[in-house]
Amino acid sequence: MDDTFPRSSPSSPLLLLFFFSVLFHDALVIPAADISTTTTTSQRASPALYDCNQCIGKQDISTTTLLRNNYPHHQKEEDIDIIAAYSDAYGHVRLARLKMSHLSHSWIWENPTTHATNNTSSSQDLIERSPNHETILKTPRSSTMTPVKIKRRIMREERRKVRASELMQQDKETDNRIISAAIQRSEGFDITIKGKYSIWRREYENPNSGSTLKLMRDQIIMAKAYANIAKSNNKPLLYDALVKHSRESQQAIGEATNDFELHLGALDRAKAMGHVLSMAKDQLYDCLLVARKLRAMLQSTENSVNILKKRSAFLIQLAAKTVPRPLHCLPLQLAADYYLQDYHKKRNFDKEKIEDPSLHHYAIFSDNVLATSVVVNSTVQNAKEPEKHVFHIVTDKLNFAAMRMWFLINPPSKATIEVQNIDDFKWLNSSYCSVLRQLESARIKEYYFKANHPSSLSVGSDNLKYRNPKYLSMLNHLRFYLPEVYPKLNKILFLDDDIVVQKDLSPLWSIDLRGMVNGAVETCKESFHRFDKYLNFSNPLISNNFSPEACGWAYGMNVFDLKEWKKRNITGIYHRWQDMNDDRTLWKLGTLPPGLITFYNLTYPLDRGWHVLGLGYDPALNLTEIENAAVIHYNGNYKPWLNLAVSKYKSYWSRYVMFDNPYLRLCNLSE
């Protein structure tokens, strides 16, 4: 019977041709008429025979029912024999006989007439989704897959689903970890602003500030212009509306620098302001009149800005010169205990190490106890061999007891400390020192110490800066007398009190200065910080002896060869130029201009990584450069111990402050 057979695949390596015969137990031969009848019935009513997982439970006519309808005298389907003809691997035709009961329940009859039409389904039809979202594999009608293969395919598909689910879960966990890490980093950012900077300066301009904020600022400007015009044209209602909305918009902006910082109702205020401005434009718009009014407002604003700049410069200089109460309390407490507890009777430090030229010697000239302690602590903590480091600290008579007391009760680990009083240097007098001689002149006293000199606000910030008496302090100018202060040393490292050491400085003593006296980091970048910034080249004494393009360098961390210093008579050169600047026409006051002159063509440039400057005035420095620097310098007015300090730089300094010290706690010094 060749019109009904199990499903087979033409692409299969073994071509299986199934011929099923229904054999009866009581007859071995069926008449031709009966066979014809059986064939016709099978073609008319038999569905395809194929193995399909989802076919179970279909409403098709089952094989058993079909057989019973055609052959009612057969009561048991287990008695049906099936003869299968197939070709083996060698191409030989083979026959196999099995019982109907040996087949799985999912096998059903297939009519070959529907075979061709069903072969057109694509591979994408093999997989479909059931209503409960489970994956169902659809076996093509021409496939030779057995129930075992189908089960394996289903199992593989389930494993793929499980693996995909695991990978998705891992991706979610990874994303969660990344988000958590980002949140933790953002919480560590210090976004507080200690100082108030002008938002109109280009370096503080926020390129991401939103359009709404810009719109509201422009609206306020136009509202002020139209309000003045409305007042002059006797339109009080419009004037009141403009003033009211302008005030409300200003309140909505507040201190915002972008759209995200605006108040919730800011957009509504902007819409309301736009409506009022539209009314004002309809009633008052005159191009020439509005332009003239805006020009007048611009002129007035520029005058106000100039006045505020002068006031800001005055207040910054005043704050920079003012000693905070905790810093004033600390030396008082230390000095009192220095005498009450008889520390003044203790003898000085190890004199042999102090004069040993084979050790690493540092010179620190300061009247600030806390700042000096940070310099010493940071240097010792980062030193590989702290026992080889000797610190020579010179302070004034007022702070000598406090400075010595601090290092007696807080001696650095293994390092040696010497504290000296500048008043004990008897050779430092007005007959020898140019600065002391200038301090005795009536003109200098008038400039610095009299109250009838020109107003600070009228002369500008530059003159105000150089009126600071620290620029004539002998502690500041003592750096030009290093061979006299330390006659037995060959090389010394000079450190300012507003620096922090972050690496071991021992390699500096092995640098060959190549016959130069001063080793320093150059500060010129393109056209900045060159000699013409510090010296008056309109004076022939300057223009005939120096180049305006010569590169400047920085004080704060300098290596001095004292042998070469004495050989070249550096102190004598300094005295000669200081005397010529008695009228302050060659340079303004300070120690850097005379230093540039004194060490002209005698300075060896060090690598920039040794000394990074600007932490006391520039809030836009590269943090990577700061962290990699050997020494960082808070030069400028924003010292780390003041409230003016740039907040993001302060931690580099405060990590070396001993906040658990009882004297610091007594004076309310905390992070």
C-alpha positions as CSV (number, residue, x, y, z in Angstrom):
1,M,0.0,0.0,0.0
2,D,2.0,3.0,-1.3
3,D,-0.4,5.8,-0.6
4,T,0.2,6.1,3.2
5,F,3.6,6.1,4.9
6,P,5.5,7.7,7.8
7,R,7.0,11.0,7.2
8,S,10.6,11.1,5.8
9,S,13.1,13.7,4.7
10,P,14.5,13.7,1.2
11,S,17.7,15.3,2.6
12,S,18.3,12.5,5.0
13,P,21.3,10.2,4.2
14,L,19.0,7.2,4.5
15,L,16.0,7.3,2.4
16,L,13.2,5.7,4.4
17,L,10.2,4.5,2.5
18,F,7.5,3.3,4.8
19,F,4.8,1.0,3.6
20,F,2.2,0.1,6.1
21,S,0.0,-2.9,5.7
22,V,-2.8,-3.8,7.9
23,L,-2.6,-7.5,8.4
24,F,-5.4,-9.6,9.9
25,H,-4.8,-12.6,12.1
26,D,-7.5,-14.7,10.4
27,A,-6.4,-14.1,6.7
28,L,-3.0,-13.8,5.0
29,V,-4.3,-12.5,1.6
30,I,-6.7,-9.7,1.0
31,P,-8.8,-9.6,-2.2
32,A,-8.0,-6.9,-4.7
33,A,-11.3,-5.3,-4.3
34,D,-10.8,-5.1,-0.6
35,I,-7.3,-3.6,-1.1
36,S,-8.8,-1.1,-3.5
37,T,-11.4,-0.1,-1.0
38,T,-8.9,0.1,1.8
39,T,-6.7,2.3,-0.3
40,T,-9.5,4.6,-1.2
41,T,-10.6,4.9,2.4
42,S,-7.1,5.7,3.5
43,Q,-6.6,8.4,1.0
44,R,-9.9,10.0,1.9
45,A,-9.6,9.9,5.7
46,S,-6.1,9.3,6.9
47,P,-4.0,12.2,8.3
48,A,-0.2,12.3,8.0
49,L,1.8,10.0,10.2
50,Y,4.6,12.0,11.8
51,D,6.3,12.4,15.2
52,C,5.5,15.7,16.8
53,N,5.7,16.8,20.4
54,Q,2.8,19.2,20.1
55,C,0.6,17.0,18.1
56,I,-0.4,15.0,21.1
57,G,-3.9,16.1,22.1
58,K,-4.9,17.4,18.6
59,Q,-8.5,16.9,17.6
60,D,-7.4,14.8,14.5
61,I,-8.8,11.4,13.9
62,S,-6.5,9.1,15.9
63,T,-4.9,6.1,14.3
64,T,-6.8,3.7,16.5
65,T,-10.2,5.2,15.7
66,L,-9.4,5.2,12.0
67,L,-8.4,1.6,12.0
68,R,-11.4,0.6,14.0
69,N,-13.7,2.4,11.6
70,N,-12.2,0.8,8.5
71,Y,-11.5,-2.6,10.1
72,P,-14.1,-3.1,12.8
73,H,-13.4,-6.8,13.1
74,H,-10.0,-5.9,14.6
75,Q,-10.3,-5.2,18.3
76,K,-6.7,-4.7,19.4
77,E,-4.4,-2.2,17.8
78,E,-1.4,-4.1,19.3
79,D,-2.1,-6.9,16.7
80,I,-1.4,-4.6,13.7
81,D,1.9,-5.4,12.0
82,I,3.9,-2.7,10.2
83,I,6.4,-3.6,7.5
84,A,9.1,-0.9,6.9
85,A,11.3,-0.9,3.8
86,Y,14.5,1.2,4.0
87,S,18.0,1.4,2.6
88,D,21.0,0.8,4.8
89,A,24.4,2.6,4.7
90,Y,25.5,0.4,1.8
91,G,22.5,1.2,-0.3
92,H,20.9,-2.3,0.2
93,V,17.1,-2.4,0.6
94,R,16.1,-3.9,4.0
95,L,12.7,-4.8,5.5
96,A,11.7,-4.5,9.1
97,R,8.6,-5.7,10.9
98,L,7.2,-4.3,14.1
99,K,3.9,-4.0,15.9
100,M,1.7,-0.9,16.1
101,S,2.1,-1.0,19.8
102,H,5.9,-0.4,19.4
103,L,5.3,3.1,18.1
104,S,4.8,6.1,20.4
105,H,1.4,7.6,20.8
106,S,2.5,10.7,18.9
107,W,2.7,8.9,15.5
108,I,-0.2,9.6,13.2
109,W,-1.0,8.9,9.6
110,E,0.2,11.3,6.9
111,N,-1.2,11.5,3.4
112,P,1.5,12.1,0.8
113,T,-0.7,14.5,-1.2
114,T,-0.2,17.1,1.5
115,H,3.5,16.5,1.7
116,A,4.6,18.9,-1.0
117,T,2.6,21.8,0.3
118,N,3.9,21.4,3.8
119,N,7.6,21.4,2.7
120,T,7.4,25.1,1.9
121,S,7.7,26.2,5.6
122,S,10.9,28.0,6.4
123,S,13.3,27.2,9.2
124,Q,11.9,30.1,11.2
125,D,8.7,28.1,11.5
126,L,10.4,25.3,13.5
127,I,10.1,27.4,16.7
128,E,7.0,29.0,17.9
129,R,5.6,30.4,21.2
130,S,2.8,28.8,23.0
131,P,0.2,31.0,24.8
132,N,2.0,30.4,28.2
133,H,5.3,31.7,26.5
134,E,6.9,28.2,26.4
135,T,9.1,27.3,23.4
136,I,7.6,24.7,21.1
137,L,9.7,23.0,18.3
138,K,7.8,22.4,15.1
139,T,9.2,19.4,13.2
140,P,8.9,19.8,9.4
141,R,6.8,17.2,7.7
142,S,9.8,16.0,5.7
143,S,12.1,15.6,8.7
144,T,13.4,12.2,9.8
145,M,13.8,13.3,13.4
146,T,12.9,10.7,15.9
147,P,11.2,11.4,19.2
148,V,14.6,11.1,20.9
149,K,16.2,13.7,18.6
150,I,13.2,16.0,19.2
151,K,13.6,15.6,22.9
152,R,17.3,16.4,22.7
153,R,16.5,19.5,20.7
154,I,14.0,20.6,23.3
155,M,16.6,20.0,26.0
156,R,19.2,22.0,24.1
157,E,16.8,24.8,23.7
158,E,16.0,24.8,27.4
159,R,19.7,24.8,28.2
160,R,20.2,27.8,25.9
161,K,17.3,29.6,27.7
162,V,18.8,28.8,31.1
163,R,22.3,30.0,29.9
164,A,20.9,33.1,28.4
165,S,19.1,33.8,31.7
166,E,22.3,33.3,33.6
167,L,24.2,35.7,31.3
168,M,21.5,38.3,31.6
169,Q,21.6,38.0,35.4
170,Q,25.4,38.4,35.3
171,D,25.0,41.5,33.1
172,K,22.5,43.0,35.6
173,E,24.8,42.3,38.5
174,T,27.8,43.9,36.6
175,D,25.7,46.9,35.8
176,N,24.6,47.2,39.5
177,R,28.2,47.0,40.6
178,I,29.2,49.8,38.1
179,I,26.4,52.0,39.2
180,S,27.2,51.5,42.9
181,A,30.9,52.3,42.3
182,A,29.9,55.4,40.3
183,I,27.6,56.5,43.2
184,Q,30.4,56.0,45.7
185,R,32.8,58.0,43.6
186,S,30.3,60.8,43.2
187,E,29.7,61.0,46.9
188,G,33.5,61.5,47.4
189,F,33.5,64.6,45.1
190,D,33.9,67.9,46.9
191,I,31.6,70.3,45.2
192,T,31.5,72.9,47.9
193,I,32.8,76.4,47.0
194,K,34.8,78.0,49.8
195,G,35.5,81.2,47.8
196,K,33.1,83.2,45.7
197,Y,34.3,83.4,42.2
198,S,32.9,85.6,39.5
199,I,30.6,83.6,37.3
200,W,31.3,85.9,34.4
201,R,35.0,85.0,34.2
202,R,35.7,82.7,31.2
203,E,37.5,80.1,33.2
204,Y,34.5,79.6,35.4
205,E,32.0,79.6,32.6
206,N,29.9,76.4,32.6
207,P,29.5,75.2,29.0
208,N,26.6,73.0,30.0
209,S,24.5,75.7,31.7
210,G,21.0,75.3,30.4
211,S,19.0,77.4,28.0
212,T,16.4,78.2,30.6
213,L,18.9,79.9,32.9
214,K,20.3,81.9,30.0
215,L,16.8,82.9,28.9
216,M,15.8,84.1,32.4
217,R,19.0,86.1,32.7
218,D,18.3,87.8,29.4
219,Q,14.7,88.4,30.4
220,I,15.8,90.2,33.5
221,I,18.1,92.5,31.6
222,M,15.3,93.3,29.1
223,A,12.8,93.8,31.9
224,K,15.1,96.3,33.6
225,A,15.4,98.2,30.3
226,Y,11.7,98.3,29.6
227,A,11.0,99.2,33.3
228,N,13.0,102.4,33.0
229,I,11.3,103.2,29.7
230,A,7.9,102.5,31.2
231,K,8.6,104.7,34.1
232,S,9.7,107.6,31.9
233,N,6.6,107.2,29.7
234,N,4.3,107.3,32.8
235,K,3.0,103.7,32.6
236,P,3.0,102.7,36.3
237,L,1.1,99.4,35.8
238,L,3.5,98.1,33.3
239,Y,6.4,99.3,35.3
240,D,5.2,97.5,38.5
241,A,4.6,94.3,36.5
242,L,8.1,94.3,35.0
243,V,9.7,95.0,38.4
244,K,7.6,92.3,40.1
245,H,8.4,89.6,37.5
246,S,12.1,90.6,37.4
247,R,12.3,90.2,41.2
248,E,10.5,86.8,41.1
249,S,12.8,85.6,38.2
250,Q,15.9,86.6,40.2
251,Q,14.6,84.7,43.2
252,A,14.0,81.6,41.1
253,I,17.5,81.8,39.7
254,G,19.2,82.3,43.1
255,E,22.7,80.9,43.0
256,A,22.0,78.5,40.1
257,T,24.7,77.9,37.5
258,N,22.7,75.5,35.3
259,D,19.1,74.4,34.7
260,F,19.3,71.6,37.2
261,E,19.9,74.0,40.1
262,L,16.9,76.2,39.3
263,H,13.8,76.3,41.5
264,L,10.9,74.1,40.5
265,G,8.7,77.0,39.4
266,A,11.5,78.7,37.3
267,L,10.0,77.7,34.0
268,D,6.6,79.1,34.9
269,R,8.3,82.3,36.0
270,A,10.1,82.5,32.6
271,K,6.8,82.0,30.8
272,A,5.1,84.7,32.8
273,M,8.1,87.1,32.3
274,G,7.9,86.4,28.6
275,H,4.2,87.4,28.5
276,V,4.9,90.7,30.3
277,L,7.9,91.4,28.0
278,S,5.6,90.8,25.0
279,M,3.2,93.4,26.4
280,A,6.0,95.8,27.0
281,K,7.4,95.4,23.5
282,D,3.9,96.1,22.0
283,Q,3.5,99.3,24.0
284,L,7.1,100.7,24.3
285,Y,9.3,99.2,21.7
286,D,11.5,101.8,20.0
287,C,14.8,100.4,18.6
288,L,16.9,103.4,19.1
289,L,15.5,104.0,22.6
290,V,16.0,100.4,23.7
291,A,19.6,100.3,22.3
292,R,20.5,103.6,24.1
293,K,19.0,102.2,27.3
294,L,21.0,99.0,27.1
295,R,24.2,100.9,26.4
296,A,23.6,103.0,29.5
297,M,23.0,99.8,31.5
298,L,26.2,98.3,30.2
299,Q,28.2,101.3,31.2
300,S,26.7,101.3,34.7
301,T,27.4,97.6,35.1
302,E,31.0,98.0,34.1
303,N,31.5,100.7,36.7
304,S,29.9,98.5,39.3
305,V,32.1,95.6,38.4
306,N,35.2,97.7,38.7
307,I,34.2,98.9,42.1
308,L,33.5,95.3,43.2
309,K,36.8,94.1,41.9
310,K,38.6,96.7,44.0
311,R,36.6,95.8,47.1
312,S,37.2,92.1,46.5
313,A,41.0,92.7,46.1
314,F,41.0,94.6,49.4
315,L,39.1,92.0,51.3
316,I,41.1,89.1,49.9
317,Q,44.4,90.8,50.9
318,L,42.9,91.7,54.3
319,A,41.8,88.1,54.8
320,A,45.2,86.8,53.7
321,K,47.0,89.0,56.2
322,T,44.7,88.2,59.1
323,V,45.7,85.4,61.5
324,P,42.7,83.1,62.3
325,R,41.9,82.8,66.0
326,P,42.9,79.2,66.3
327,L,46.3,79.9,64.8
328,H,46.7,82.9,67.2
329,C,45.7,80.7,70.1
330,L,48.3,77.9,69.3
331,P,51.5,79.8,69.8
332,L,50.1,81.5,72.9
333,Q,49.4,78.2,74.6
334,L,52.7,76.7,73.5
335,A,54.7,79.7,74.7
336,A,53.0,79.8,78.1
337,D,53.7,76.1,78.7
338,Y,57.3,76.5,77.4
339,Y,58.1,78.7,80.4
340,L,55.7,77.3,83.0
341,Q,56.9,73.7,82.5
342,D,60.6,74.7,82.3
343,Y,61.2,73.6,78.7
344,H,63.3,76.7,78.2
345,K,66.0,75.1,80.4
346,K,66.4,72.1,78.1
347,R,69.5,72.2,76.0
348,N,69.5,72.3,72.2
349,F,69.5,69.4,69.8
350,D,72.4,67.3,68.6
351,K,75.0,69.8,67.4
352,E,77.1,67.2,65.6
353,K,74.3,66.4,63.2
354,I,73.4,70.0,62.8
355,E,76.8,70.8,61.3
356,D,77.5,67.5,59.5
357,P,77.7,68.4,55.7
358,S,77.2,64.7,54.7
359,L,73.6,64.8,55.9
360,H,70.6,66.3,54.1
361,H,69.9,69.8,55.4
362,Y,66.7,71.9,55.1
363,A,66.2,75.6,55.8
364,I,62.7,76.8,56.8
365,F,62.2,80.4,57.8
366,S,58.7,80.9,59.2
367,D,56.7,82.4,62.1
368,N,53.8,79.9,61.6
369,V,54.1,77.0,63.9
370,L,51.3,74.8,62.3
371,A,52.6,75.4,58.8
372,T,56.1,74.6,59.7
373,S,55.0,71.4,61.4
374,V,53.3,70.2,58.2
375,V,56.5,70.8,56.2
376,V,58.6,68.8,58.6
377,N,56.0,66.0,59.1
378,S,55.4,65.6,55.4
379,T,59.2,65.5,54.6
380,V,59.9,62.9,57.3
381,Q,57.0,60.7,56.6
382,N,58.0,60.4,52.9
383,A,61.8,60.1,53.6
384,K,63.3,56.6,53.1
385,E,66.1,57.4,55.6
386,P,64.7,60.0,58.0
387,E,67.7,59.8,60.3
388,K,69.8,61.6,57.6
389,H,67.5,64.6,57.5
390,V,68.3,67.8,59.5
391,F,65.8,70.7,59.7
392,H,67.1,74.2,60.4
393,I,64.1,76.4,61.5
394,V,64.5,80.1,62.0
395,T,61.7,82.2,63.4
396,D,61.3,85.6,65.1
397,K,61.5,86.5,68.7
398,L,57.8,86.5,69.2
399,N,57.3,82.9,68.0
400,F,60.6,81.3,69.1
401,A,59.3,79.8,72.4
402,A,56.2,78.4,70.7
403,M,58.2,76.9,67.8
404,R,60.7,75.3,70.0
405,M,58.1,74.0,72.4
406,W,56.2,72.3,69.6
407,F,59.2,70.3,68.3
408,L,60.3,69.5,71.9
409,I,57.0,67.7,72.6
410,N,56.4,66.5,69.0
411,P,59.8,65.5,67.7
412,P,59.8,64.0,64.2
413,S,60.8,60.3,64.0
414,K,64.6,60.0,63.9
415,A,65.1,63.4,62.2
416,T,67.0,66.3,63.8
417,I,65.5,69.7,64.5
418,E,67.2,73.0,65.2
419,V,65.1,76.1,66.1
420,Q,66.8,79.5,66.0
421,N,65.8,83.1,66.8
422,I,66.6,85.6,64.0
423,D,67.4,88.2,66.6
424,D,70.3,86.1,67.7
425,F,72.1,86.8,64.4
426,K,74.1,89.8,65.6
427,W,75.8,90.2,62.2
428,L,72.3,90.9,60.6
429,N,72.1,94.7,61.2
430,S,71.3,97.8,59.2
431,S,74.9,98.5,58.4
432,Y,75.2,95.2,56.6
433,C,71.6,94.5,55.4
434,S,70.0,96.7,52.8
435,V,66.5,95.8,53.7
436,L,67.0,96.8,57.4
437,R,68.5,100.0,56.3
438,Q,65.5,100.8,54.0
439,L,63.1,100.1,56.9
440,E,64.7,102.9,58.8
441,S,63.9,105.4,56.0
442,A,61.0,107.8,56.6
443,R,59.7,107.2,53.1
444,I,59.3,103.4,53.7
445,K,57.7,104.1,57.0
446,E,55.3,106.5,55.4
447,Y,54.4,104.0,52.7
448,Y,53.8,101.0,55.1
449,F,52.9,102.2,58.5
450,K,51.2,105.6,58.2
451,A,47.4,105.9,57.9
452,N,47.5,108.9,55.5
453,H,48.8,107.1,52.5
454,P,46.4,106.8,49.5
455,S,43.3,104.7,49.9
456,S,43.8,101.0,49.3
457,L,40.8,100.8,47.1
458,S,41.9,103.7,44.9
459,V,45.4,102.3,44.1
460,G,44.3,98.8,42.9
461,S,45.0,95.3,44.1
462,D,48.7,95.2,42.9
463,N,49.8,98.1,45.1
464,L,47.7,96.8,48.0
465,K,49.4,93.4,47.7
466,Y,52.9,94.9,47.9
467,R,51.9,97.0,50.9
468,N,51.9,93.9,53.0
469,P,54.8,94.3,55.5
470,K,55.8,90.7,55.1
471,Y,57.6,91.7,51.9
472,L,60.1,93.7,54.1
473,S,60.2,91.0,56.8
474,M,63.8,89.8,57.5
475,L,62.5,86.2,57.7
476,N,61.5,86.7,54.1
477,H,64.9,88.1,53.0
478,L,67.0,85.8,55.1
479,R,67.2,83.4,52.1
480,F,69.8,85.7,50.6
481,Y,72.2,85.1,53.6
482,L,72.3,81.3,53.7
483,P,76.2,81.0,53.8
484,E,76.3,83.4,56.8
485,V,73.5,81.4,58.6
486,Y,75.1,78.0,57.9
487,P,78.8,78.5,57.3
488,K,79.8,74.8,57.7
489,L,77.4,73.4,55.1
490,N,78.1,72.8,51.4
491,K,74.5,72.4,50.1
492,I,71.1,73.1,51.5
493,L,67.5,72.7,50.4
494,F,65.3,75.8,51.0
495,L,61.6,75.2,51.7
496,D,58.8,77.7,52.2
497,D,56.3,77.1,55.0
498,D,53.3,76.8,52.5
499,I,54.5,73.7,50.8
500,V,53.8,70.0,51.3
501,V,56.3,67.2,50.5
502,Q,54.9,64.1,48.9
503,K,58.0,62.1,48.0
504,D,61.5,61.4,49.2
505,L,63.7,64.4,48.5
506,S,67.0,62.7,49.0
507,P,67.8,62.5,45.2
508,L,68.0,66.3,45.1
509,W,71.4,66.2,46.9
510,S,72.8,64.0,44.1
511,I,71.8,66.4,41.3
512,D,74.8,68.1,39.6
513,L,74.0,71.8,39.3
514,R,76.8,72.1,36.7
515,G,78.4,75.2,38.3
516,M,75.1,76.9,39.0
517,V,74.2,78.3,42.4
518,N,70.5,77.7,42.4
519,G,68.5,74.7,41.4
520,A,64.8,75.6,40.8
521,V,61.8,74.7,38.7
522,E,61.1,77.2,35.9
523,T,57.6,78.7,35.8
524,C,57.5,80.2,32.3
525,K,54.8,78.9,30.0
526,E,54.6,80.5,26.6
527,S,54.7,84.2,27.4
528,F,53.8,83.9,31.1
529,H,56.1,84.4,34.1
530,R,59.1,85.8,32.3
531,F,61.3,88.6,33.5
532,D,59.2,91.3,32.0
533,K,56.4,90.3,34.4
534,Y,58.5,91.1,37.5
535,L,61.0,93.8,36.4
536,N,60.6,97.4,35.0
537,F,62.2,97.2,31.6
538,S,61.5,100.8,31.0
539,N,64.4,101.5,33.3
540,P,67.8,101.3,31.5
541,L,69.4,99.5,34.5
542,I,67.1,96.6,33.9
543,S,66.8,96.7,30.1
544,N,70.6,96.9,29.6
545,N,71.4,93.9,31.9
546,F,68.6,91.5,31.5
547,S,66.4,89.9,28.8
548,P,62.6,90.4,29.1
549,E,62.1,86.9,27.6
550,A,64.3,85.2,30.2
551,C,62.4,82.4,32.0
552,G,61.3,83.0,35.6
553,W,61.6,80.3,38.3
554,A,60.0,79.7,41.7
555,Y,61.0,80.0,45.3
556,G,59.6,77.5,47.6
557,M,61.8,74.5,46.9
558,N,65.3,75.4,45.9
559,V,68.7,73.6,46.1
560,F,71.6,76.0,46.8
561,D,75.2,75.2,46.4
562,L,76.7,77.2,49.2
563,K,80.3,76.7,48.0
564,E,79.5,78.2,44.6
565,W,77.5,80.9,46.4
566,K,80.5,82.1,48.3
567,K,82.7,81.9,45.3
568,R,80.5,84.1,43.2
569,N,79.6,86.5,46.1
570,I,75.8,86.1,45.6
571,T,75.0,88.1,48.7
572,G,77.0,91.0,47.5
573,I,75.2,91.0,44.1
574,Y,71.9,91.0,46.1
575,H,73.0,94.0,48.2
576,R,74.0,96.0,45.2
577,W,70.7,95.7,43.4
578,Q,68.7,96.1,46.5
579,D,70.4,99.4,47.2
580,M,69.7,100.6,43.6
581,N,66.0,99.8,44.2
582,D,65.7,102.1,47.2
583,D,63.0,104.1,45.4
584,R,61.2,101.0,44.2
585,T,61.5,101.9,40.5
586,L,63.3,98.7,39.3
587,W,60.8,96.3,40.8
588,K,58.0,96.1,43.3
589,L,58.7,94.8,46.7
590,G,59.2,91.1,47.4
591,T,61.9,88.5,47.2
592,L,61.3,86.9,43.8
593,P,62.3,89.9,41.6
594,P,65.7,90.4,43.4
595,G,66.1,86.7,43.4
596,L,65.7,86.6,39.6
597,I,68.3,89.4,39.3
598,T,70.7,87.9,41.8
599,F,70.7,84.4,40.3
600,Y,70.4,85.5,36.6
601,N,72.3,82.9,34.5
602,L,73.1,81.1,37.7
603,T,70.0,78.9,38.0
604,Y,69.8,75.2,37.0
605,P,66.3,74.2,35.8
606,L,64.9,71.2,37.7
607,D,62.3,68.8,36.4
608,R,58.8,70.2,36.8
609,G,57.7,67.1,38.7
610,W,59.8,68.2,41.7
611,H,57.7,71.3,42.3
612,V,54.1,72.1,41.3
613,L,52.8,75.6,42.1
614,G,49.5,77.5,42.1
615,L,47.5,75.7,44.8
616,G,47.1,79.0,46.5
617,Y,45.4,80.9,43.7
618,D,44.5,78.6,40.7
619,P,41.4,76.3,41.2
620,A,41.9,74.7,37.8
621,L,45.2,72.8,38.2
622,N,45.6,69.3,36.9
623,L,45.0,66.9,39.9
624,T,47.2,64.2,38.3
625,E,50.2,66.6,38.3
626,I,49.5,67.5,41.9
627,E,49.3,63.9,43.0
628,N,52.5,63.0,41.2
629,A,54.5,66.0,42.3
630,A,57.3,65.7,44.9
631,V,56.5,69.1,46.4
632,I,53.2,71.0,46.0
633,H,53.2,74.8,46.8
634,Y,50.2,76.8,48.0
635,N,51.7,80.1,46.7
636,G,49.1,82.8,46.6
637,N,46.5,84.2,49.0
638,Y,44.4,81.0,49.5
639,K,46.6,79.3,52.1
640,P,45.5,75.9,53.2
641,W,45.1,77.0,56.9
642,L,42.8,79.9,55.9
643,N,39.1,79.8,55.2
644,L,40.0,81.1,51.7
645,A,41.7,77.9,50.8
646,V,40.5,76.0,47.6
647,S,38.6,73.1,49.1
648,K,39.7,70.4,46.7
649,Y,43.4,71.2,47.5
650,K,43.1,71.4,51.2
651,S,43.2,67.6,51.9
652,Y,46.8,67.4,50.6
653,W,47.9,69.7,53.4
654,S,45.5,68.6,56.2
655,R,46.6,64.9,56.1
656,Y,49.8,65.9,57.7
657,V,48.3,68.0,60.5
658,M,48.2,66.3,63.9
659,F,44.6,67.1,64.7
660,D,44.7,64.7,67.7
661,N,47.3,66.9,69.4
662,P,46.0,68.3,72.7
663,Y,47.1,71.9,71.8
664,L,45.2,71.7,68.5
665,R,42.1,70.5,70.2
666,L,42.4,73.2,72.9
667,C,42.5,75.8,70.2
668,N,39.6,74.2,68.2
669,L,41.7,73.3,65.3
670,S,39.9,70.6,63.3
671,E,39.6,69.3,59.8
